Amino acid sequence: DTLNDVINALPAQTFSDCFINWVDGMREDDPDIVAIDGKTSRRAHNRSRGQNPLHLVSAWAARQRLVLGQQACAEKSNEITAIPELL
């Protein structure tokens, strides 16, 4: 998939910075309820290589239906420590 190849070729921090700038441009100025949620991508692992599933903590603007940001964490139990980094 071409889009996947392009995204994988970008440095992670560069993609993150661009994504944050794009989201800031779409965000409304009115206050919104922000929900924090952790998810595990069960297919994002490779047991033969010792890679664990990907755990992400997301900040979701409820009214705007927009993900404001995401932070990866090592394990599901580390979501609490990922939240301050996300915010």
PyMOL Python script that loads the backbone (N, CA, C, O; Angstrom):
from pymol import cmd

cmd.read_pdbstr("""\
ATOM      1  N   ASP A   1       0.841  -1.176   0.000  1.00  0.00           N
ATOM      2  CA  ASP A   1       0.000   0.000   0.000  1.00  0.00           C
ATOM      3  C   ASP A   1       0.888   1.241   0.000  1.00  0.00           C
ATOM      4  O   ASP A   1       1.774   1.372   0.845  1.00  0.00           O
ATOM      5  N   THR A   2       0.655   2.147  -0.940  1.00  0.00           N
ATOM      6  CA  THR A   2       1.504   3.320  -1.112  1.00  0.00           C
ATOM      7  C   THR A   2       1.488   4.243   0.096  1.00  0.00           C
ATOM      8  O   THR A   2       2.544   4.701   0.533  1.00  0.00           O
ATOM      9  N   LEU A   3       0.311   4.525   0.642  1.00  0.00           N
ATOM     10  CA  LEU A   3       0.224   5.412   1.804  1.00  0.00           C
ATOM     11  C   LEU A   3       0.993   4.826   2.985  1.00  0.00           C
ATOM     12  O   LEU A   3       1.692   5.552   3.693  1.00  0.00           O
ATOM     13  N   ASN A   4       0.870   3.542   3.196  1.00  0.00           N
ATOM     14  CA  ASN A   4       1.602   2.879   4.272  1.00  0.00           C
ATOM     15  C   ASN A   4       3.109   3.020   4.068  1.00  0.00           C
ATOM     16  O   ASN A   4       3.839   3.266   5.028  1.00  0.00           O
ATOM     17  N   ASP A   5       3.579   2.868   2.842  1.00  0.00           N
ATOM     18  CA  ASP A   5       5.005   3.005   2.542  1.00  0.00           C
ATOM     19  C   ASP A   5       5.493   4.422   2.830  1.00  0.00           C
ATOM     20  O   ASP A   5       6.576   4.604   3.386  1.00  0.00           O
ATOM     21  N   VAL A   6       4.705   5.421   2.456  1.00  0.00           N
ATOM     22  CA  VAL A   6       5.079   6.818   2.693  1.00  0.00           C
ATOM     23  C   VAL A   6       5.151   7.101   4.189  1.00  0.00           C
ATOM     24  O   VAL A   6       6.125   7.684   4.665  1.00  0.00           O
ATOM     25  N   ILE A   7       4.132   6.694   4.926  1.00  0.00           N
ATOM     26  CA  ILE A   7       4.106   6.949   6.370  1.00  0.00           C
ATOM     27  C   ILE A   7       5.263   6.229   7.060  1.00  0.00           C
ATOM     28  O   ILE A   7       5.893   6.793   7.955  1.00  0.00           O
ATOM     29  N   ASN A   8       5.548   5.001   6.658  1.00  0.00           N
ATOM     30  CA  ASN A   8       6.654   4.257   7.263  1.00  0.00           C
ATOM     31  C   ASN A   8       8.012   4.863   6.944  1.00  0.00           C
ATOM     32  O   ASN A   8       8.959   4.686   7.710  1.00  0.00           O
ATOM     33  N   ALA A   9       8.125   5.573   5.829  1.00  0.00           N
ATOM     34  CA  ALA A   9       9.393   6.190   5.453  1.00  0.00           C
ATOM     35  C   ALA A   9       9.666   7.473   6.235  1.00  0.00           C
ATOM     36  O   ALA A   9      10.814   7.911   6.315  1.00  0.00           O
ATOM     37  N   LEU A  10       8.635   8.078   6.809  1.00  0.00           N
ATOM     38  CA  LEU A  10       8.802   9.321   7.562  1.00  0.00           C
ATOM     39  C   LEU A  10       9.334   9.047   8.958  1.00  0.00           C
ATOM     40  O   LEU A  10       8.966   8.051   9.581  1.00  0.00           O
ATOM     41  N   PRO A  11      10.205   9.930   9.457  1.00  0.00           N
ATOM     42  CA  PRO A  11      10.597   9.812  10.867  1.00  0.00           C
ATOM     43  C   PRO A  11       9.358  10.001  11.750  1.00  0.00           C
ATOM     44  O   PRO A  11       8.532  10.872  11.481  1.00  0.00           O
ATOM     45  N   ALA A  12       9.230   9.199  12.787  1.00  0.00           N
ATOM     46  CA  ALA A  12       8.029   9.214  13.637  1.00  0.00           C
ATOM     47  C   ALA A  12       7.761  10.596  14.220  1.00  0.00           C
ATOM     48  O   ALA A  12       6.610  11.032  14.254  1.00  0.00           O
ATOM     49  N   GLN A  13       8.796  11.293  14.679  1.00  0.00           N
ATOM     50  CA  GLN A  13       8.591  12.608  15.294  1.00  0.00           C
ATOM     51  C   GLN A  13       8.133  13.631  14.258  1.00  0.00           C
ATOM     52  O   GLN A  13       7.309  14.490  14.571  1.00  0.00           O
ATOM     53  N   THR A  14       8.642  13.559  13.051  1.00  0.00           N
ATOM     54  CA  THR A  14       8.216  14.463  11.979  1.00  0.00           C
ATOM     55  C   THR A  14       6.741  14.260  11.667  1.00  0.00           C
ATOM     56  O   THR A  14       5.988  15.226  11.547  1.00  0.00           O
ATOM     57  N   PHE A  15       6.329  13.003  11.537  1.00  0.00           N
ATOM     58  CA  PHE A  15       4.921  12.710  11.275  1.00  0.00           C
ATOM     59  C   PHE A  15       4.053  13.206  12.423  1.00  0.00           C
ATOM     60  O   PHE A  15       2.998  13.797  12.190  1.00  0.00           O
ATOM     61  N   SER A  16       4.484  12.972  13.660  1.00  0.00           N
ATOM     62  CA  SER A  16       3.725  13.407  14.832  1.00  0.00           C
ATOM     63  C   SER A  16       3.572  14.925  14.855  1.00  0.00           C
ATOM     64  O   SER A  16       2.480  15.434  15.108  1.00  0.00           O
ATOM     65  N   ASP A  17       4.655  15.647  14.594  1.00  0.00           N
ATOM     66  CA  ASP A  17       4.594  17.115  14.580  1.00  0.00           C
ATOM     67  C   ASP A  17       3.643  17.625  13.504  1.00  0.00           C
ATOM     68  O   ASP A  17       2.866  18.547  13.752  1.00  0.00           O
ATOM     69  N   CYS A  18       3.695  17.042  12.322  1.00  0.00           N
ATOM     70  CA  CYS A  18       2.794  17.443  11.235  1.00  0.00           C
ATOM     71  C   CYS A  18       1.345  17.128  11.581  1.00  0.00           C
ATOM     72  O   CYS A  18       0.450  17.930  11.313  1.00  0.00           O
ATOM     73  N   PHE A  19       1.114  15.964  12.175  1.00  0.00           N
ATOM     74  CA  PHE A  19      -0.238  15.575  12.569  1.00  0.00           C
ATOM     75  C   PHE A  19      -0.799  16.544  13.605  1.00  0.00           C
ATOM     76  O   PHE A  19      -1.956  16.955  13.510  1.00  0.00           O
ATOM     77  N   ILE A  20       0.013  16.908  14.590  1.00  0.00           N
ATOM     78  CA  ILE A  20      -0.430  17.843  15.632  1.00  0.00           C
ATOM     79  C   ILE A  20      -0.772  19.193  15.020  1.00  0.00           C
ATOM     80  O   ILE A  20      -1.786  19.790  15.382  1.00  0.00           O
ATOM     81  N   ASN A  21       0.049  19.685  14.105  1.00  0.00           N
ATOM     82  CA  ASN A  21      -0.244  20.967  13.445  1.00  0.00           C
ATOM     83  C   ASN A  21      -1.535  20.893  12.643  1.00  0.00           C
ATOM     84  O   ASN A  21      -2.321  21.841  12.646  1.00  0.00           O
ATOM     85  N   TRP A  22      -1.759  19.787  11.962  1.00  0.00           N
ATOM     86  CA  TRP A  22      -2.981  19.613  11.176  1.00  0.00           C
ATOM     87  C   TRP A  22      -4.208  19.597  12.083  1.00  0.00           C
ATOM     88  O   TRP A  22      -5.209  20.250  11.789  1.00  0.00           O
ATOM     89  N   VAL A  23      -4.132  18.851  13.186  1.00  0.00           N
ATOM     90  CA  VAL A  23      -5.254  18.774  14.126  1.00  0.00           C
ATOM     91  C   VAL A  23      -5.532  20.138  14.738  1.00  0.00           C
ATOM     92  O   VAL A  23      -6.693  20.519  14.886  1.00  0.00           O
ATOM     93  N   ASP A  24      -4.487  20.881  15.096  1.00  0.00           N
ATOM     94  CA  ASP A  24      -4.686  22.222  15.664  1.00  0.00           C
ATOM     95  C   ASP A  24      -5.445  23.125  14.704  1.00  0.00           C
ATOM     96  O   ASP A  24      -6.242  23.957  15.137  1.00  0.00           O
ATOM     97  N   GLY A  25      -5.206  22.972  13.405  1.00  0.00           N
ATOM     98  CA  GLY A  25      -5.916  23.774  12.418  1.00  0.00           C
ATOM     99  C   GLY A  25      -7.384  23.410  12.290  1.00  0.00           C
ATOM    100  O   GLY A  25      -8.191  24.245  11.883  1.00  0.00           O
ATOM    101  N   MET A  26      -7.744  22.186  12.625  1.00  0.00           N
ATOM    102  CA  MET A  26      -9.132  21.731  12.521  1.00  0.00           C
ATOM    103  C   MET A  26      -9.920  21.948  13.810  1.00  0.00           C
ATOM    104  O   MET A  26     -11.151  21.959  13.802  1.00  0.00           O
ATOM    105  N   ARG A  27      -9.205  22.118  14.905  1.00  0.00           N
ATOM    106  CA  ARG A  27      -9.833  22.207  16.213  1.00  0.00           C
ATOM    107  C   ARG A  27     -10.594  23.520  16.363  1.00  0.00           C
ATOM    108  O   ARG A  27     -10.123  24.579  15.947  1.00  0.00           O
ATOM    109  N   GLU A  28     -11.773  23.432  16.962  1.00  0.00           N
ATOM    110  CA  GLU A  28     -12.567  24.622  17.249  1.00  0.00           C
ATOM    111  C   GLU A  28     -12.059  25.261  18.534  1.00  0.00           C
ATOM    112  O   GLU A  28     -11.433  24.602  19.363  1.00  0.00           O
ATOM    113  N   ASP A  29     -12.339  26.569  18.692  1.00  0.00           N
ATOM    114  CA  ASP A  29     -11.885  27.285  19.881  1.00  0.00           C
ATOM    115  C   ASP A  29     -12.744  27.009  21.106  1.00  0.00           C
ATOM    116  O   ASP A  29     -12.272  27.152  22.234  1.00  0.00           O
ATOM    117  N   ASP A  30     -14.008  26.613  20.900  1.00  0.00           N
ATOM    118  CA  ASP A  30     -14.896  26.365  22.032  1.00  0.00           C
ATOM    119  C   ASP A  30     -14.398  25.172  22.836  1.00  0.00           C
ATOM    120  O   ASP A  30     -13.904  24.197  22.270  1.00  0.00           O
ATOM    121  N   PRO A  31     -14.532  25.253  24.172  1.00  0.00           N
ATOM    122  CA  PRO A  31     -14.121  24.110  25.001  1.00  0.00           C
ATOM    123  C   PRO A  31     -14.902  22.853  24.634  1.00  0.00           C
ATOM    124  O   PRO A  31     -16.048  22.924  24.190  1.00  0.00           O
ATOM    125  N   ASP A  32     -14.278  21.731  24.822  1.00  0.00           N
ATOM    126  CA  ASP A  32     -14.883  20.449  24.493  1.00  0.00           C
ATOM    127  C   ASP A  32     -14.507  19.450  25.580  1.00  0.00           C
ATOM    128  O   ASP A  32     -13.521  19.635  26.293  1.00  0.00           O
ATOM    129  N   ILE A  33     -15.286  18.410  25.697  1.00  0.00           N
ATOM    130  CA  ILE A  33     -14.956  17.321  26.609  1.00  0.00           C
ATOM    131  C   ILE A  33     -13.907  16.457  25.926  1.00  0.00           C
ATOM    132  O   ILE A  33     -14.078  16.043  24.779  1.00  0.00           O
ATOM    133  N   VAL A  34     -12.824  16.190  26.639  1.00  0.00           N
ATOM    134  CA  VAL A  34     -11.758  15.351  26.099  1.00  0.00           C
ATOM    135  C   VAL A  34     -11.753  14.032  26.862  1.00  0.00           C
ATOM    136  O   VAL A  34     -11.587  14.007  28.081  1.00  0.00           O
ATOM    137  N   ALA A  35     -11.934  12.953  26.137  1.00  0.00           N
ATOM    138  CA  ALA A  35     -11.909  11.614  26.727  1.00  0.00           C
ATOM    139  C   ALA A  35     -10.534  11.001  26.490  1.00  0.00           C
ATOM    140  O   ALA A  35      -9.963  11.125  25.407  1.00  0.00           O
ATOM    141  N   ILE A  36     -10.015  10.341  27.512  1.00  0.00           N
ATOM    142  CA  ILE A  36      -8.745   9.633  27.407  1.00  0.00           C
ATOM    143  C   ILE A  36      -9.058   8.142  27.360  1.00  0.00           C
ATOM    144  O   ILE A  36      -9.780   7.628  28.214  1.00  0.00           O
ATOM    145  N   ASP A  37      -8.516   7.453  26.364  1.00  0.00           N
ATOM    146  CA  ASP A  37      -8.837   6.041  26.198  1.00  0.00           C
ATOM    147  C   ASP A  37      -7.601   5.278  25.736  1.00  0.00           C
ATOM    148  O   ASP A  37      -6.836   5.761  24.901  1.00  0.00           O
ATOM    149  N   GLY A  38      -7.420   4.104  26.278  1.00  0.00           N
ATOM    150  CA  GLY A  38      -6.318   3.243  25.871  1.00  0.00           C
ATOM    151  C   GLY A  38      -6.824   2.083  25.041  1.00  0.00           C
ATOM    152  O   GLY A  38      -7.873   1.510  25.335  1.00  0.00           O
ATOM    153  N   LYS A  39      -6.091   1.743  24.021  1.00  0.00           N
ATOM    154  CA  LYS A  39      -6.460   0.629  23.140  1.00  0.00           C
ATOM    155  C   LYS A  39      -5.218  -0.203  22.831  1.00  0.00           C
ATOM    156  O   LYS A  39      -4.097   0.303  22.807  1.00  0.00           O
ATOM    157  N   THR A  40      -5.448  -1.479  22.597  1.00  0.00           N
ATOM    158  CA  THR A  40      -4.392  -2.384  22.172  1.00  0.00           C
ATOM    159  C   THR A  40      -4.716  -2.872  20.771  1.00  0.00           C
ATOM    160  O   THR A  40      -5.808  -3.380  20.516  1.00  0.00           O
ATOM    161  N   SER A  41      -3.767  -2.713  19.870  1.00  0.00           N
ATOM    162  CA  SER A  41      -3.920  -3.205  18.503  1.00  0.00           C
ATOM    163  C   SER A  41      -3.396  -4.636  18.477  1.00  0.00           C
ATOM    164  O   SER A  41      -2.192  -4.870  18.365  1.00  0.00           O
ATOM    165  N   ARG A  42      -4.297  -5.562  18.579  1.00  0.00           N
ATOM    166  CA  ARG A  42      -3.928  -6.973  18.736  1.00  0.00           C
ATOM    167  C   ARG A  42      -3.125  -7.523  17.552  1.00  0.00           C
ATOM    168  O   ARG A  42      -2.317  -8.434  17.735  1.00  0.00           O
ATOM    169  N   ARG A  43      -3.327  -7.000  16.366  1.00  0.00           N
ATOM    170  CA  ARG A  43      -2.621  -7.514  15.187  1.00  0.00           C
ATOM    171  C   ARG A  43      -1.273  -6.831  14.972  1.00  0.00           C
ATOM    172  O   ARG A  43      -0.522  -7.211  14.073  1.00  0.00           O
ATOM    173  N   ALA A  44      -0.963  -5.830  15.785  1.00  0.00           N
ATOM    174  CA  ALA A  44       0.280  -5.077  15.603  1.00  0.00           C
ATOM    175  C   ALA A  44       1.408  -5.696  16.432  1.00  0.00           C
ATOM    176  O   ALA A  44       2.023  -5.020  17.257  1.00  0.00           O
ATOM    177  N   HIS A  45       1.669  -6.964  16.211  1.00  0.00           N
ATOM    178  CA  HIS A  45       2.763  -7.625  16.909  1.00  0.00           C
ATOM    179  C   HIS A  45       3.304  -8.760  16.044  1.00  0.00           C
ATOM    180  O   HIS A  45       2.694  -9.180  15.061  1.00  0.00           O
ATOM    181  N   ASN A  46       4.455  -9.227  16.449  1.00  0.00           N
ATOM    182  CA  ASN A  46       5.067 -10.348  15.749  1.00  0.00           C
ATOM    183  C   ASN A  46       5.718 -11.229  16.809  1.00  0.00           C
ATOM    184  O   ASN A  46       6.821 -10.942  17.274  1.00  0.00           O
ATOM    185  N   ARG A  47       5.043 -12.281  17.181  1.00  0.00           N
ATOM    186  CA  ARG A  47       5.538 -13.151  18.259  1.00  0.00           C
ATOM    187  C   ARG A  47       6.878 -13.783  17.911  1.00  0.00           C
ATOM    188  O   ARG A  47       7.728 -13.952  18.785  1.00  0.00           O
ATOM    189  N   SER A  48       7.073 -14.132  16.652  1.00  0.00           N
ATOM    190  CA  SER A  48       8.336 -14.776  16.267  1.00  0.00           C
ATOM    191  C   SER A  48       9.526 -13.833  16.441  1.00  0.00           C
ATOM    192  O   SER A  48      10.651 -14.288  16.648  1.00  0.00           O
ATOM    193  N   ARG A  49       9.286 -12.533  16.359  1.00  0.00           N
ATOM    194  CA  ARG A  49      10.346 -11.537  16.566  1.00  0.00           C
ATOM    195  C   ARG A  49      10.332 -10.963  17.978  1.00  0.00           C
ATOM    196  O   ARG A  49      11.151 -10.104  18.305  1.00  0.00           O
ATOM    197  N   GLY A  50       9.421 -11.425  18.807  1.00  0.00           N
ATOM    198  CA  GLY A  50       9.340 -10.934  20.183  1.00  0.00           C
ATOM    199  C   GLY A  50       8.713  -9.561  20.313  1.00  0.00           C
ATOM    200  O   GLY A  50       8.922  -8.884  21.319  1.00  0.00           O
ATOM    201  N   GLN A  51       7.944  -9.130  19.312  1.00  0.00           N
ATOM    202  CA  GLN A  51       7.289  -7.821  19.358  1.00  0.00           C
ATOM    203  C   GLN A  51       5.923  -7.968  20.008  1.00  0.00           C
ATOM    204  O   GLN A  51       5.106  -8.788  19.588  1.00  0.00           O
ATOM    205  N   ASN A  52       5.685  -7.160  21.040  1.00  0.00           N
ATOM    206  CA  ASN A  52       4.399  -7.170  21.731  1.00  0.00           C
ATOM    207  C   ASN A  52       3.377  -6.334  20.967  1.00  0.00           C
ATOM    208  O   ASN A  52       3.757  -5.523  20.123  1.00  0.00           O
ATOM    209  N   PRO A  53       2.086  -6.517  21.248  1.00  0.00           N
ATOM    210  CA  PRO A  53       1.055  -5.687  20.609  1.00  0.00           C
ATOM    211  C   PRO A  53       1.263  -4.201  20.922  1.00  0.00           C
ATOM    212  O   PRO A  53       1.813  -3.847  21.965  1.00  0.00           O
ATOM    213  N   LEU A  54       0.821  -3.352  20.017  1.00  0.00           N
ATOM    214  CA  LEU A  54       0.933  -1.908  20.182  1.00  0.00           C
ATOM    215  C   LEU A  54      -0.155  -1.405  21.124  1.00  0.00           C
ATOM    216  O   LEU A  54      -1.336  -1.690  20.924  1.00  0.00           O
ATOM    217  N   HIS A  55       0.244  -0.656  22.151  1.00  0.00           N
ATOM    218  CA  HIS A  55      -0.700  -0.035  23.081  1.00  0.00           C
ATOM    219  C   HIS A  55      -0.660   1.473  22.846  1.00  0.00           C
ATOM    220  O   HIS A  55       0.415   2.071  22.849  1.00  0.00           O
ATOM    221  N   LEU A  56      -1.821   2.089  22.644  1.00  0.00           N
ATOM    222  CA  LEU A  56      -1.920   3.532  22.432  1.00  0.00           C
ATOM    223  C   LEU A  56      -2.903   4.142  23.411  1.00  0.00           C
ATOM    224  O   LEU A  56      -3.940   3.553  23.718  1.00  0.00           O
ATOM    225  N   VAL A  57      -2.567   5.337  23.901  1.00  0.00           N
ATOM    226  CA  VAL A  57      -3.486   6.136  24.695  1.00  0.00           C
ATOM    227  C   VAL A  57      -3.857   7.330  23.823  1.00  0.00           C
ATOM    228  O   VAL A  57      -2.980   8.017  23.300  1.00  0.00           O
ATOM    229  N   SER A  58      -5.159   7.577  23.667  1.00  0.00           N
ATOM    230  CA  SER A  58      -5.640   8.645  22.786  1.00  0.00           C
ATOM    231  C   SER A  58      -6.425   9.681  23.566  1.00  0.00           C
ATOM    232  O   SER A  58      -7.098   9.370  24.548  1.00  0.00           O
ATOM    233  N   ALA A  59      -6.324  10.933  23.103  1.00  0.00           N
ATOM    234  CA  ALA A  59      -7.169  12.014  23.611  1.00  0.00           C
ATOM    235  C   ALA A  59      -8.191  12.312  22.520  1.00  0.00           C
ATOM    236  O   ALA A  59      -7.818  12.640  21.393  1.00  0.00           O
ATOM    237  N   TRP A  60      -9.482  12.200  22.849  1.00  0.00           N
ATOM    238  CA  TRP A  60     -10.582  12.307  21.894  1.00  0.00           C
ATOM    239  C   TRP A  60     -11.462  13.491  22.258  1.00  0.00           C
ATOM    240  O   TRP A  60     -11.997  13.540  23.365  1.00  0.00           O
ATOM    241  N   ALA A  61     -11.624  14.449  21.350  1.00  0.00           N
ATOM    242  CA  ALA A  61     -12.542  15.575  21.536  1.00  0.00           C
ATOM    243  C   ALA A  61     -13.930  15.095  21.130  1.00  0.00           C
ATOM    244  O   ALA A  61     -14.201  14.876  19.950  1.00  0.00           O
ATOM    245  N   ALA A  62     -14.804  14.934  22.118  1.00  0.00           N
ATOM    246  CA  ALA A  62     -16.094  14.271  21.900  1.00  0.00           C
ATOM    247  C   ALA A  62     -16.985  15.016  20.908  1.00  0.00           C
ATOM    248  O   ALA A  62     -17.459  14.419  19.940  1.00  0.00           O
ATOM    249  N   ARG A  63     -17.219  16.303  21.132  1.00  0.00           N
ATOM    250  CA  ARG A  63     -18.137  17.047  20.269  1.00  0.00           C
ATOM    251  C   ARG A  63     -17.580  17.200  18.855  1.00  0.00           C
ATOM    252  O   ARG A  63     -18.322  17.123  17.875  1.00  0.00           O
ATOM    253  N   GLN A  64     -16.295  17.412  18.761  1.00  0.00           N
ATOM    254  CA  GLN A  64     -15.677  17.619  17.451  1.00  0.00           C
ATOM    255  C   GLN A  64     -15.373  16.303  16.730  1.00  0.00           C
ATOM    256  O   GLN A  64     -15.040  16.296  15.544  1.00  0.00           O
ATOM    257  N   ARG A  65     -15.491  15.199  17.458  1.00  0.00           N
ATOM    258  CA  ARG A  65     -15.222  13.868  16.899  1.00  0.00           C
ATOM    259  C   ARG A  65     -13.841  13.830  16.244  1.00  0.00           C
ATOM    260  O   ARG A  65     -13.688  13.487  15.072  1.00  0.00           O
ATOM    261  N   LEU A  66     -12.844  14.198  17.050  1.00  0.00           N
ATOM    262  CA  LEU A  66     -11.497  14.377  16.541  1.00  0.00           C
ATOM    263  C   LEU A  66     -10.486  13.831  17.544  1.00  0.00           C
ATOM    264  O   LEU A  66     -10.554  14.156  18.730  1.00  0.00           O
ATOM    265  N   VAL A  67      -9.562  13.016  17.086  1.00  0.00           N
ATOM    266  CA  VAL A  67      -8.458  12.570  17.938  1.00  0.00           C
ATOM    267  C   VAL A  67      -7.458  13.714  18.018  1.00  0.00           C
ATOM    268  O   VAL A  67      -6.912  14.149  17.004  1.00  0.00           O
ATOM    269  N   LEU A  68      -7.223  14.195  19.234  1.00  0.00           N
ATOM    270  CA  LEU A  68      -6.305  15.311  19.426  1.00  0.00           C
ATOM    271  C   LEU A  68      -4.852  14.861  19.482  1.00  0.00           C
ATOM    272  O   LEU A  68      -3.942  15.632  19.177  1.00  0.00           O
ATOM    273  N   GLY A  69      -4.643  13.622  19.869  1.00  0.00           N
ATOM    274  CA  GLY A  69      -3.282  13.102  19.938  1.00  0.00           C
ATOM    275  C   GLY A  69      -3.269  11.682  20.446  1.00  0.00           C
ATOM    276  O   GLY A  69      -4.253  11.192  21.001  1.00  0.00           O
ATOM    277  N   GLN A  70      -2.143  11.027  20.250  1.00  0.00           N
ATOM    278  CA  GLN A  70      -1.962   9.653  20.717  1.00  0.00           C
ATOM    279  C   GLN A  70      -0.558   9.512  21.276  1.00  0.00           C
ATOM    280  O   GLN A  70       0.379  10.176  20.832  1.00  0.00           O
ATOM    281  N   GLN A  71      -0.434   8.632  22.260  1.00  0.00           N
ATOM    282  CA  GLN A  71       0.865   8.337  22.854  1.00  0.00           C
ATOM    283  C   GLN A  71       0.999   6.828  22.993  1.00  0.00           C
ATOM    284  O   GLN A  71       0.136   6.177  23.581  1.00  0.00           O
ATOM    285  N   ALA A  72       2.061   6.281  22.462  1.00  0.00           N
ATOM    286  CA  ALA A  72       2.311   4.846  22.612  1.00  0.00           C
ATOM    287  C   ALA A  72       2.855   4.581  24.005  1.00  0.00           C
ATOM    288  O   ALA A  72       3.574   5.405  24.570  1.00  0.00           O
ATOM    289  N   CYS A  73       2.507   3.430  24.548  1.00  0.00           N
ATOM    290  CA  CYS A  73       3.063   3.017  25.835  1.00  0.00           C
ATOM    291  C   CYS A  73       3.485   1.560  25.727  1.00  0.00           C
ATOM    292  O   CYS A  73       2.955   0.801  24.915  1.00  0.00           O
ATOM    293  N   ALA A  74       4.440   1.189  26.553  1.00  0.00           N
ATOM    294  CA  ALA A  74       5.038  -0.141  26.448  1.00  0.00           C
ATOM    295  C   ALA A  74       4.037  -1.250  26.721  1.00  0.00           C
ATOM    296  O   ALA A  74       4.021  -2.259  26.014  1.00  0.00           O
ATOM    297  N   GLU A  75       3.218  -1.078  27.719  1.00  0.00           N
ATOM    298  CA  GLU A  75       2.247  -2.101  28.081  1.00  0.00           C
ATOM    299  C   GLU A  75       0.974  -1.427  28.543  1.00  0.00           C
ATOM    300  O   GLU A  75       0.977  -0.246  28.888  1.00  0.00           O
ATOM    301  N   LYS A  76      -0.107  -2.172  28.549  1.00  0.00           N
ATOM    302  CA  LYS A  76      -1.393  -1.623  28.959  1.00  0.00           C
ATOM    303  C   LYS A  76      -1.321  -1.053  30.372  1.00  0.00           C
ATOM    304  O   LYS A  76      -1.990  -0.062  30.665  1.00  0.00           O
ATOM    305  N   SER A  77      -0.531  -1.653  31.246  1.00  0.00           N
ATOM    306  CA  SER A  77      -0.425  -1.178  32.623  1.00  0.00           C
ATOM    307  C   SER A  77       0.296   0.161  32.727  1.00  0.00           C
ATOM    308  O   SER A  77       0.230   0.807  33.773  1.00  0.00           O
ATOM    309  N   ASN A  78       0.983   0.594  31.668  1.00  0.00           N
ATOM    310  CA  ASN A  78       1.709   1.866  31.685  1.00  0.00           C
ATOM    311  C   ASN A  78       0.899   3.024  31.117  1.00  0.00           C
ATOM    312  O   ASN A  78       1.453   4.096  30.875  1.00  0.00           O
ATOM    313  N   GLU A  79      -0.398   2.834  30.898  1.00  0.00           N
ATOM    314  CA  GLU A  79      -1.218   3.899  30.327  1.00  0.00           C
ATOM    315  C   GLU A  79      -1.232   5.139  31.215  1.00  0.00           C
ATOM    316  O   GLU A  79      -1.220   6.261  30.708  1.00  0.00           O
ATOM    317  N   ILE A  80      -1.256   4.952  32.527  1.00  0.00           N
ATOM    318  CA  ILE A  80      -1.299   6.090  33.449  1.00  0.00           C
ATOM    319  C   ILE A  80      -0.077   6.981  33.256  1.00  0.00           C
ATOM    320  O   ILE A  80      -0.199   8.205  33.302  1.00  0.00           O
ATOM    321  N   THR A  81       1.083   6.401  33.043  1.00  0.00           N
ATOM    322  CA  THR A  81       2.291   7.206  32.854  1.00  0.00           C
ATOM    323  C   THR A  81       2.328   7.863  31.474  1.00  0.00           C
ATOM    324  O   THR A  81       3.025   8.861  31.291  1.00  0.00           O
ATOM    325  N   ALA A  82       1.598   7.327  30.510  1.00  0.00           N
ATOM    326  CA  ALA A  82       1.576   7.903  29.160  1.00  0.00           C
ATOM    327  C   ALA A  82       0.647   9.111  29.077  1.00  0.00           C
ATOM    328  O   ALA A  82       0.825   9.964  28.208  1.00  0.00           O
ATOM    329  N   ILE A  83      -0.341   9.197  29.967  1.00  0.00           N
ATOM    330  CA  ILE A  83      -1.328  10.283  29.902  1.00  0.00           C
ATOM    331  C   ILE A  83      -0.687  11.655  30.059  1.00  0.00           C
ATOM    332  O   ILE A  83      -0.983  12.534  29.248  1.00  0.00           O
ATOM    333  N   PRO A  84       0.184  11.904  31.063  1.00  0.00           N
ATOM    334  CA  PRO A  84       0.802  13.238  31.156  1.00  0.00           C
ATOM    335  C   PRO A  84       1.603  13.613  29.911  1.00  0.00           C
ATOM    336  O   PRO A  84       1.607  14.776  29.507  1.00  0.00           O
ATOM    337  N   GLU A  85       2.278  12.642  29.301  1.00  0.00           N
ATOM    338  CA  GLU A  85       3.017  12.920  28.064  1.00  0.00           C
ATOM    339  C   GLU A  85       2.066  13.306  26.936  1.00  0.00           C
ATOM    340  O   GLU A  85       2.382  14.169  26.117  1.00  0.00           O
ATOM    341  N   LEU A  86       0.908  12.668  26.898  1.00  0.00           N
ATOM    342  CA  LEU A  86      -0.093  12.951  25.870  1.00  0.00           C
ATOM    343  C   LEU A  86      -0.660  14.354  26.036  1.00  0.00           C
ATOM    344  O   LEU A  86      -0.810  15.096  25.066  1.00  0.00           O
ATOM    345  N   LEU A  87      -0.971  14.705  27.275  1.00  0.00           N
ATOM    346  CA  LEU A  87      -1.579  16.010  27.534  1.00  0.00           C
ATOM    347  C   LEU A  87      -0.563  17.114  27.383  1.00  0.00           C
ATOM    348  O   LEU A  87      -0.893  18.286  27.563  1.00  0.00           O
TER     349      LEU A  87
END
""", "prot")
cmd.dss("prot")
cmd.show_as("cartoon", "prot")
cmd.util.cbc("prot")
cmd.orient("prot")
